[in-house]
Amino acid sequence: MSGSRQALLRTLAQEIGALPQTFPRVAIDGVDGAGKSRFADDLAVVIRALQRPVIRASVDGFHQPRARRYAQGRHSPRGFFMDSYDYAQFKACLLTPLAPGGSGYYRTAAFDHTLDLPRDLPPQQALPGSILLCDGIFLHRPELYEDWTFSIFLAVDFEVSVARCAARDGTSPDPNAPSNHRYVAGQRLYFETCAPAQKASVVIDYNDLENPRIIRP
C-alpha cells in the first residue's frame, strides 16, 4: 500500500473514530467499479488498529428479488436506480438497530441475489463503540441520506470505473457499450437527482487507487 493511501486512511480513521455516536454509521459510496469494497476493507484495518471494533457490510446484501429488479426492463437505467435494493429491509436490519437509541442487534444481509433467495441470518450484537462501514451504490438517496453519521464519496471517472468492472467481471470496458447502458445511465440519474458529491462528508478523487486525494472539503 502506498504512503499517500495509508496517510489518507489514517486521517479518515481518526476523524471517524472521534464521532460521538455509540455506533457511528459510515457510508462508502461510489459508482460500480469505483473500488468501494477494497477501500472500506482497508479503512476497517486502520480503524481496528485504533482499538475500535468495526462492522463491515454492503448494501449488496439487501437486493430486491430478480423479478422486482428487472420489472422496468432488463436494460432499464431507471429500473437499476429505482428497483435494485430493498431499502426498508436495509434500514430495519442494519441502520436502525445501530442508530441512537437502537437495539444494537443487527444483520448484515437479508437477500442473496446470486441465488435469488432470502437469507435468514441470526442477529448479531454490536460491541460497544462499534463503527459500521457500509459500502455500496446509491447510498446518498433520500431514503438513506439522514441515516449516516459520516459519508465518503469516491469520485471516479466512468472510463476508469467501467474498465475496473471489465477487469473484474469480464464485461466490456467501453462506458458507451450497450451492455453498460443500464449501469452508467442509472448512475447518471443518481447524480442528477441526489447529488451525492455535494452531500458526502468527504469526497475523494479515487481514479488512482494508490494515490487517492481528498477534494472536498
C-alpha positions as CSV (number, residue, x, y, z in Angstrom):
1,M,0.0,0.0,0.0
2,S,1.4,3.4,-0.9
3,G,2.3,6.0,1.6
4,S,-0.3,8.5,0.4
5,R,-3.1,5.9,0.5
6,Q,-2.1,4.9,4.0
7,A,-1.9,8.5,5.2
8,L,-5.4,9.3,3.8
9,L,-6.8,6.2,5.5
10,R,-5.3,7.2,8.8
11,T,-6.8,10.7,8.5
12,L,-10.2,9.3,7.9
13,A,-9.9,6.7,10.6
14,Q,-9.0,9.3,13.2
15,E,-11.9,11.5,12.1
16,I,-14.4,8.6,12.2
17,G,-13.0,7.4,15.5
18,A,-13.8,10.8,17.0
19,L,-17.5,10.7,16.0
20,P,-19.7,11.0,19.2
21,Q,-22.4,8.4,18.5
22,T,-22.4,5.0,20.2
23,F,-22.4,3.2,16.8
24,P,-21.2,5.6,14.1
25,R,-22.7,4.6,10.7
26,V,-20.3,5.4,7.8
27,A,-21.2,5.1,4.1
28,I,-18.7,4.5,1.4
29,D,-20.5,5.5,-1.8
30,G,-19.4,5.5,-5.5
31,V,-20.2,4.1,-8.9
32,D,-19.9,0.4,-9.8
33,G,-16.2,-0.4,-10.1
34,A,-15.1,2.6,-8.0
35,G,-13.2,0.4,-5.6
36,K,-15.6,0.8,-2.6
37,S,-15.2,-2.6,-1.1
38,R,-11.4,-2.6,-1.1
39,F,-11.4,1.0,0.3
40,A,-13.8,0.0,3.1
41,D,-11.8,-3.1,3.9
42,D,-8.5,-1.2,4.1
43,L,-10.2,1.6,6.2
44,A,-11.5,-1.1,8.6
45,V,-8.0,-2.4,9.2
46,V,-6.8,1.1,10.1
47,I,-9.7,1.7,12.4
48,R,-9.3,-1.6,14.2
49,A,-5.6,-0.7,14.8
50,L,-7.1,2.2,16.8
51,Q,-8.8,-0.4,19.0
52,R,-12.2,0.2,17.7
53,P,-14.4,-2.7,16.6
54,V,-15.8,-2.5,13.0
55,I,-18.9,-3.9,11.4
56,R,-18.4,-4.4,7.7
57,A,-21.4,-4.6,5.5
58,S,-22.6,-3.8,2.0
59,V,-25.9,-2.7,0.5
60,D,-25.4,-5.7,-1.8
61,G,-26.8,-7.9,1.0
62,F,-30.2,-6.2,0.5
63,H,-31.0,-6.7,-3.2
64,Q,-34.6,-6.9,-4.3
65,P,-35.7,-10.2,-5.9
66,R,-34.7,-10.5,-9.6
67,A,-38.3,-10.1,-10.8
68,R,-38.5,-6.8,-9.0
69,R,-35.1,-5.6,-10.1
70,Y,-35.9,-6.1,-13.8
71,A,-39.6,-5.1,-13.7
72,Q,-38.9,-2.0,-15.7
73,G,-36.8,-3.9,-18.2
74,R,-33.6,-5.8,-18.2
75,H,-31.7,-2.8,-19.6
76,S,-33.6,0.0,-17.9
77,P,-31.4,2.6,-16.2
78,R,-34.4,3.8,-14.2
79,G,-35.0,0.3,-13.0
80,F,-31.4,0.0,-11.9
81,F,-31.7,3.2,-9.9
82,M,-35.1,2.7,-8.5
83,D,-35.5,-1.1,-8.0
84,S,-32.2,-2.6,-7.2
85,Y,-32.4,-2.6,-3.4
86,D,-34.9,-3.2,-0.6
87,Y,-34.2,-0.1,1.5
88,A,-36.8,-0.9,4.1
89,Q,-35.0,-4.1,4.9
90,F,-31.6,-2.4,4.8
91,K,-32.7,0.1,7.4
92,A,-34.6,-2.4,9.6
93,C,-31.8,-4.9,9.7
94,L,-28.8,-2.7,9.8
95,L,-29.1,1.1,10.1
96,T,-32.0,1.4,12.6
97,P,-30.5,-1.0,15.2
98,L,-27.3,0.9,15.1
99,A,-28.9,4.4,15.3
100,P,-29.0,6.3,18.6
101,G,-31.4,4.5,20.8
102,G,-31.3,1.4,18.7
103,S,-31.2,-2.1,20.0
104,G,-27.6,-2.8,18.8
105,Y,-28.8,-6.1,17.3
106,Y,-28.1,-6.1,13.6
107,R,-28.0,-8.3,10.5
108,T,-25.6,-7.6,7.6
109,A,-27.7,-9.2,4.8
110,A,-31.3,-10.3,4.1
111,F,-31.1,-11.5,0.4
112,D,-28.7,-13.5,-1.8
113,H,-29.1,-12.0,-5.3
114,T,-27.0,-14.8,-6.9
115,L,-29.4,-17.4,-5.7
116,D,-32.4,-15.0,-5.8
117,L,-33.4,-16.2,-2.3
118,P,-33.9,-14.5,1.1
119,R,-31.2,-15.0,3.7
120,D,-32.2,-15.6,7.4
121,L,-29.0,-14.6,9.3
122,P,-29.2,-14.6,13.1
123,P,-28.9,-11.1,14.6
124,Q,-25.5,-10.1,16.0
125,Q,-25.0,-7.8,18.9
126,A,-22.7,-4.8,18.2
127,L,-19.8,-4.5,20.5
128,P,-19.6,-1.2,22.5
129,G,-18.1,1.5,20.3
130,S,-18.5,-0.4,17.0
131,I,-18.3,1.5,13.8
132,L,-20.3,0.5,10.8
133,L,-18.5,0.7,7.5
134,C,-21.0,0.1,4.7
135,D,-20.1,0.2,1.1
136,G,-22.5,0.4,-1.9
137,I,-24.0,2.4,-4.7
138,F,-26.8,5.0,-4.3
139,L,-26.1,5.5,-0.6
140,H,-27.0,9.2,-0.6
141,R,-30.5,8.6,-1.8
142,P,-33.2,10.5,0.2
143,E,-34.3,7.2,1.9
144,L,-30.8,6.9,3.4
145,Y,-29.0,10.2,3.5
146,E,-30.0,11.1,7.1
147,D,-29.1,7.7,8.4
148,W,-25.4,8.2,8.0
149,T,-23.2,9.7,10.8
150,F,-20.5,10.2,8.2
151,S,-20.2,9.5,4.5
152,I,-17.5,9.2,1.9
153,F,-18.0,9.5,-1.9
154,L,-15.3,8.0,-4.1
155,A,-15.3,10.1,-7.3
156,V,-14.1,8.0,-10.3
157,D,-14.5,8.8,-14.0
158,F,-16.7,6.3,-15.9
159,E,-13.8,5.4,-18.2
160,V,-11.9,4.2,-15.2
161,S,-14.7,2.6,-13.2
162,V,-16.1,0.7,-16.2
163,A,-12.6,-0.6,-17.0
164,R,-12.2,-1.8,-13.5
165,C,-15.6,-3.7,-13.8
166,A,-14.3,-5.2,-17.0
167,A,-11.1,-6.5,-15.4
168,R,-13.2,-7.9,-12.5
169,D,-16.2,-9.3,-14.4
170,G,-15.0,-9.8,-18.0
171,T,-17.5,-7.2,-19.3
172,S,-16.9,-4.5,-21.9
173,P,-14.5,-1.7,-20.8
174,D,-16.4,0.8,-23.0
175,P,-18.7,3.0,-21.0
176,N,-20.8,3.5,-24.1
177,A,-21.3,-0.2,-24.8
178,P,-25.0,-1.2,-24.9
179,S,-24.2,-3.8,-22.1
180,N,-23.1,-0.9,-19.8
181,H,-26.0,1.4,-20.6
182,R,-28.2,0.3,-17.7
183,Y,-25.5,0.9,-15.2
184,V,-23.8,4.1,-16.5
185,A,-27.1,5.8,-17.3
186,G,-28.5,4.7,-14.0
187,Q,-25.6,6.2,-12.1
188,R,-26.0,9.4,-14.1
189,L,-29.6,9.5,-13.0
190,Y,-28.5,9.1,-9.4
191,F,-26.0,12.0,-9.8
192,E,-28.7,14.3,-11.3
193,T,-31.4,13.5,-8.7
194,C,-29.4,13.0,-5.5
195,A,-26.1,15.0,-5.9
196,P,-24.0,12.6,-3.8
197,A,-20.8,14.6,-4.2
198,Q,-22.5,17.6,-2.6
199,K,-24.0,15.6,0.3
200,A,-21.0,13.5,1.3
201,S,-18.9,14.4,4.4
202,V,-15.8,13.8,2.3
203,V,-15.2,13.4,-1.5
204,I,-12.1,11.6,-2.6
205,D,-10.7,11.5,-6.1
206,Y,-10.1,7.8,-6.5
207,N,-9.1,7.5,-10.1
208,D,-5.6,6.4,-8.9
209,L,-6.1,3.6,-6.3
210,E,-2.7,4.1,-4.7
211,N,-2.8,7.9,-4.7
212,P,-6.3,9.0,-3.6
213,R,-6.7,12.6,-2.6
214,I,-9.4,14.4,-0.7
215,I,-11.0,17.1,-3.0
216,R,-13.8,18.2,-0.6
217,P,-13.9,19.6,2.0
